[in-house]
Amino acid sequence: MAKYTGPACKLCRREGEKLFLKGERCFTPKCAFERRGFAPGQHGRSGGRGGRGGQGRESDYAKQLRAKQKARRIYGIYEAQFRRYYGKALKARGITGLMLLQILESRLDNVVFRLGFASSRSQARLLVTHGHFTVNGRRTDVPSMTLGAGDVITVRPGSLDATYFKELASIAETRNIPAWLSRDLSSLSGNFLRLPERPEIDGNLNEQLIVEYYSR
């Protein structure tokens, strides 16, 4: 699937809810979803939020597709890669839906975001791609890198003189982190303690519908 290059706010409007794709901006009146909460496109206004008004009952397939697309958009993942993650979760020992969400949460770009070192996952991907982080002391520029218990994520020493990272500790301090991570602001580092449990992952995601979509 081609890379989406349009406005991120259109994705929120299409899903009918805020996906918080633009970080701090999503909490301000500048958020496009607050100003134009209807779905994008010719029939968006008539359909209301999500653009489905007047179209009758939504089919099971449509619900499954929307659940899958929402997860893809939240984590910023292409279709082919998302399908590979599902295949990996399917082979893992455990509940497939939970395994899938745990794989998504274990991505390096997501962990950087969860640690409060970026205001959005897209910003976290950019920072990782530019080589600003190390994992267990080794520099990496792969946002999709999967982390495991015991891994240590640190801002690269060579990046500490950049204005963004000089101010990062005070900014990150205002952002809460999940219990499955730990953070040291003095060294701008974080530890991946364990895989997250289901209550610690976004409750708006419906992993069962995603499993049903791929099980058709």
N, C-alpha and C positions, 0 to 999 in steps of 0.2 A: 504494500500500500504506500502511495506517495506521502511525503511529509506534508502535514497541514501547515500552511503559512498565513492563514487568515487571522483575524482578531480572536484572541483567546476568549473574550467575553461572549462571542457568538456560541461557543461550545456550552457555556453555562446556560445561555438562553435556550439552546436546543434541548438541554436536559430538564429545563424547568426548575432549576435550583442552582445555588452558588456552589461551584466546585473549587473555589479559592485558588485559581490558577495564576493570579497576578499578585499574590502576597499581600502586603499591607494595603494596597489600593482597594482590595475587596472589602475592606472595613471602613471605607470613606464614602462620602456622597458621590464621588467621581465614578464609582462602580457602575458600569453600563447596565448591569442586571437590575439595579435599583431604579434606573431611569427608564429602561425599556425591558420590562420583565417578560414581554411576549416573545414567542419563538421567532427566529429570523426567517426571512423569506416572504413571498407574496401573501401567504395565508396566515402569517404569524399572529396578527392582531385578532383575527376572527377565531383563532384556535385557543387564545389565552396562553397561559404559561405551559410550555411544552407543545403548543400548537395542535392539540388533539380535540379541541372542543367541537361538538357537532359531528364527530366522525363515528359515533357509536362505540361499542365495547372494544377495548384494545385486545388484540389476539394474544395468545400465550407466546407465540413467536416474537411478536413486537416487544413484549415485556422482557423476554430473554435477551433480545438484541440490545435493548436500551440499557439493561444491566451490564452487559458486556462492554458496550461503548462507553458507559459512564466510568467504569473501572479503567479502561484504556486511557481515557482522557485525563482522569485524575493523576495517574502515574506517568502519563506522557509516553506511551509505548505503542509501537507499530503493531499492526494486526498479526504479521508473521511471527514476531517475537512473542506477542501475547499468547499465540497458539502454542508456541514451543514451551512456554511456561506452564500452560495447561497440561501439555503432554508430560512434562516433568512431574507435576503435581499428581497426575493420574497414576504414575508409576511409584510414587512415594508411599510409604506405609503410614496410613492415617486417613483423615477425612479430606477428600480431594479439594473441596472448596476452601477449607482452612489452609491446606498446604499451599494452594495458589496464592492466597492473600499473604501468607508468611514469606513466600518467595518474593513477592512484589515489595513487601516492607523491608526485605533484606538487601535490596539494591543499594549501592553506594550513594547514588544521588538522593534517594529517599532518606537514608540515614543522615546525610549531611543536612537535609531539610529538617528532619526530626530533632536533630541536635541544636537547632536554632542558628546554624551557621549560614543559612540562606532563608530569605523570606518566602520562597516558593520552590517547588521542585524544578521548574525550568531554570531558575537562577542557580540552583544547586548543580544541575547538569552542566551549565556553562562554566561554573567555577571548577568542577572536576575536570572537564574537558581541557581547560587551560592549565591543568597540572598543579593546582594550588594545594592539593591534599596528598598525604601519604597514608598507606595502610600497612601497619606493622613495620614502619620505617622505610617502606619502599614507595617511591613516587608512582602514581597511577593517573591515567587520564581516561579511564573507562567507566562511565557513569553506571553501566549495567553490571558492574562487578558485584557478585553475590558475597555478602559477608556472613560470618558465623561467630558463634560464641568465642569470646576471647580476643577478637580482632580489635585493634586500636587505630582510630582515625585521628590524624593530626594535621593541622595547617602546616604546610611545608615551610621550613625556616626561611627560605629565600623569598617567601611571599609576605612575611610579617611586616616589611617596611611599606607595603602598599597601604594607601589611605583606608581602603575598605577594611582591611584586617586590623589596622590600628584602632579602629572604632568598634570592631566586632564584639569585643567582650562586653561592653556596656549595653549594646543592642541585644545580644543573645541572652543577657541576664534577664530580660523582660519576657522571654519566651520559655514556656514550660516544655519539659521533655518527658517522654513516656518512661514507665518504670523499667522497661527492658533495655534501656540505655543509661549510661552515666556520663557526666561531662565535667571537665576541669577547665574553667575559663581562664585560669592563670597561664595555662599552656596551650589553650585553644585546641583541646583534644577531647576525644570521646571514646567510650568503650561499648562494644556490642556485647551485652551481658548474656542474652538468651533470645530465643525466638519469641515474638509477641503472642499472647493468648488472644482469643477472639474478642473479648470485651475491650481489648486495648487497641483494636483496629477500627477504622471508620465504620460506624453503625449504619450509615446510609448505603453501604455496599451490600448487594444481595448475591452472595457467592453461589447460592443454590440455583438461582436463575442462570448464572453463567455456566454452571455444570450442565444444566438442562439444555442450554443452547448448543454446547459442543457435543452433547450426547444424542443429538437428533439423528 
